[in-house]
Amino acid sequence: MINEKPPKLNSDLNRLVNNNEQVNFYSGHNYVIEESIGYLVKQAQLALHRTIDTKMAALDLTAMQWGPLLLIAYGKANTAVELSRCGGVETSTMTRMLDRLEGKGLLVRERSETDRRVIYLELTKEGQHLASKVPDLLAASLNKHLLGFNAEEVETVKLLLRRIIANTES
């Protein structure tokens, strides 16, 4: 039956962290969406984004805008293609959003001198100014959602999320 809860597993976190054995924690016949790691991660992401969006409104930035500004400011991406890969969106979607950022005077586009197909993105002074405010708002948002956690729990969450990411890459 689909609404049955899966059995609780009693396992030692240290054993799981250092263990690569395959354990099937889910099966289709007793899958409960509310107990799915994917569902829980998505719900946590949505809650965090709602908090971040509320804070970014003070800078007149949307969720699609502050991320690219920060990635450019941190030197993680400097083309629409790179930003698209980082954000998991189509290049055409990113290009439209970059049009809006350019229209706000937050970035400029400059064609590569060596490859005319490549257009580099650079933040304007105003873009740099806004991007410098983003980390404080992100930190406040994360801290709100980590209320009641201790340092070890935060490190454990990050470790486990990194393991999930690493498993997708192997």
TASULWO-V797513 format. One record per run of one state. SS is the DSSP state (h for helix, s for strand, l for the rest). FROM is the first residue (numbers start at 0). LEN is the number of residues. If there is no record, write none. Layout:
ss: {SS SS}
from: {FROM FROM}
len: {LEN LEN}
This chain:
ss: {l h l h l h l h l h l s h l h l s l s l h l h l}
from: {0 12 17 27 30 32 35 36 59 62 73 78 79 87 90 103 106 111 118 123 124 145 150 169}
len: {12 5 10 3 2 3 1 23 3 11 5 1 8 3 13 3 5 7 5 1 21 5 19 1}
